[in-house]
Amino acid sequence: MSLATCHRSRDLGASVISKRPAGGFPLVDEESDDPIVAPVFGRLKQRWGTVLNIYRVLGWSPQLVKAWSSFAWSMRFDLNASRRLRELLVIRIASLLGAEYEYQHHLAMALDEGVSPEQVTDLSEWRTSAKFDATDKAVLAMADELALGTGASADTMASLRRTLGERDTVELMVTGSFYCGVARIINSAQVQLEPHHGDLRARNIDPDTAT
């Protein structure tokens, strides 16, 4: 299920995925011997079974990939806000910004967390679809406003605060804003999907203590 075949954005009036040439930014070797990169890549292999291509792009800056991997991991597993809502937010952002790499990885996570295939099909028509409840629609409004505007509106923020409270609203706001940035990085570097990317799942382990 790809952006090009599954989603057409009526708000944009065109396919949400732009065509990108084969290739992309060069990747750091998975077996890098850089003293900062090597342990980061080692932890990623234990968590994912491989080093995802996004990290192999970021690996050109050792300090950056070290900080990024820690932050991204905490954002995925340590937050309070519903994982289903967070993944719904991310796939909508990825679809709007034409980030195929981000979309494909997070589509698998969204389905795992309870987003239905029917909801995925209706994603571009969420405003009129009966398949999303009021909370879903508030989250999707945030996604649209973050991806296509200057930030979430006061009305959307107030709606989420009333429904979910301050903590979850902040976590959704930061998650959405972060993945808007991720989408733009992916598009700029033309990050390519890994072979068998659909089979990859992150394991929530601490590689420093795992046996």
QUIJO-V796715 format. One record per residue. SS is DSSP state (A for helix, B for strand, O for the rest). PHI is phi as a letter, one per 30 degrees, with the letter a starting at -180 (* if undefined). Layout:
BEGIN
ss:SS phi:PHI
ss:SS phi:PHI
END
This chain:
BEGIN
ss:O phi:*
ss:O phi:c
ss:A phi:d
ss:A phi:d
ss:A phi:c
ss:A phi:c
ss:O phi:b
ss:B phi:b
ss:B phi:d
ss:O phi:d
ss:O phi:d
ss:O phi:c
ss:O phi:i
ss:B phi:a
ss:B phi:e
ss:O phi:d
ss:O phi:c
ss:O phi:d
ss:O phi:d
ss:O phi:b
ss:O phi:d
ss:O phi:d
ss:O phi:j
ss:O phi:k
ss:O phi:d
ss:O phi:d
ss:O phi:c
ss:O phi:d
ss:O phi:e
ss:O phi:e
ss:O phi:c
ss:O phi:e
ss:O phi:c
ss:O phi:e
ss:O phi:d
ss:O phi:c
ss:A phi:d
ss:A phi:e
ss:A phi:d
ss:A phi:d
ss:A phi:d
ss:A phi:d
ss:A phi:d
ss:A phi:d
ss:A phi:d
ss:A phi:d
ss:A phi:d
ss:A phi:c
ss:O phi:i
ss:O phi:a
ss:O phi:c
ss:O phi:d
ss:A phi:d
ss:A phi:d
ss:A phi:d
ss:A phi:d
ss:A phi:d
ss:A phi:d
ss:O phi:d
ss:O phi:d
ss:O phi:c
ss:A phi:e
ss:A phi:d
ss:A phi:d
ss:A phi:d
ss:A phi:d
ss:A phi:d
ss:A phi:d
ss:A phi:d
ss:A phi:d
ss:A phi:d
ss:A phi:d
ss:A phi:d
ss:A phi:d
ss:A phi:d
ss:A phi:d
ss:A phi:c
ss:O phi:c
ss:O phi:d
ss:O phi:d
ss:O phi:e
ss:O phi:e
ss:A phi:d
ss:A phi:d
ss:A phi:d
ss:A phi:d
ss:A phi:d
ss:A phi:d
ss:A phi:e
ss:A phi:d
ss:A phi:d
ss:A phi:d
ss:A phi:d
ss:A phi:d
ss:A phi:d
ss:A phi:d
ss:O phi:c
ss:O phi:i
ss:O phi:c
ss:A phi:e
ss:A phi:d
ss:A phi:d
ss:A phi:d
ss:A phi:d
ss:A phi:d
ss:A phi:d
ss:A phi:d
ss:A phi:d
ss:A phi:d
ss:A phi:d
ss:A phi:d
ss:A phi:d
ss:O phi:c
ss:O phi:j
ss:O phi:d
ss:O phi:d
ss:A phi:e
ss:A phi:d
ss:A phi:d
ss:A phi:d
ss:A phi:d
ss:O phi:c
ss:A phi:e
ss:A phi:d
ss:A phi:c
ss:O phi:d
ss:O phi:d
ss:O phi:c
ss:O phi:d
ss:O phi:d
ss:O phi:d
ss:O phi:c
ss:O phi:d
ss:A phi:d
ss:A phi:d
ss:A phi:e
ss:A phi:d
ss:A phi:d
ss:A phi:d
ss:A phi:d
ss:A phi:d
ss:A phi:d
ss:A phi:e
ss:A phi:d
ss:A phi:d
ss:A phi:d
ss:A phi:d
ss:A phi:c
ss:O phi:b
ss:O phi:c
ss:O phi:l
ss:O phi:d
ss:O phi:d
ss:A phi:d
ss:A phi:d
ss:A phi:d
ss:A phi:d
ss:A phi:d
ss:A phi:d
ss:A phi:d
ss:A phi:d
ss:A phi:d
ss:A phi:d
ss:A phi:c
ss:A phi:j
ss:A phi:d
ss:A phi:e
ss:A phi:d
ss:A phi:d
ss:A phi:d
ss:A phi:d
ss:A phi:d
ss:A phi:d
ss:A phi:d
ss:A phi:e
ss:A phi:d
ss:A phi:d
ss:A phi:d
ss:A phi:d
ss:A phi:d
ss:A phi:d
ss:A phi:e
ss:A phi:e
ss:A phi:d
ss:A phi:d
ss:A phi:e
ss:A phi:d
ss:A phi:d
ss:A phi:d
ss:O phi:h
ss:O phi:d
ss:O phi:c
ss:O phi:d
ss:O phi:d
ss:O phi:e
ss:O phi:i
ss:A phi:e
ss:A phi:d
ss:A phi:c
ss:O phi:d
ss:O phi:b
ss:O phi:d
ss:O phi:c
ss:O phi:d
ss:O phi:b
ss:O phi:c
ss:O phi:d
ss:O phi:d
ss:O phi:b
ss:O phi:d
ss:O phi:c
END
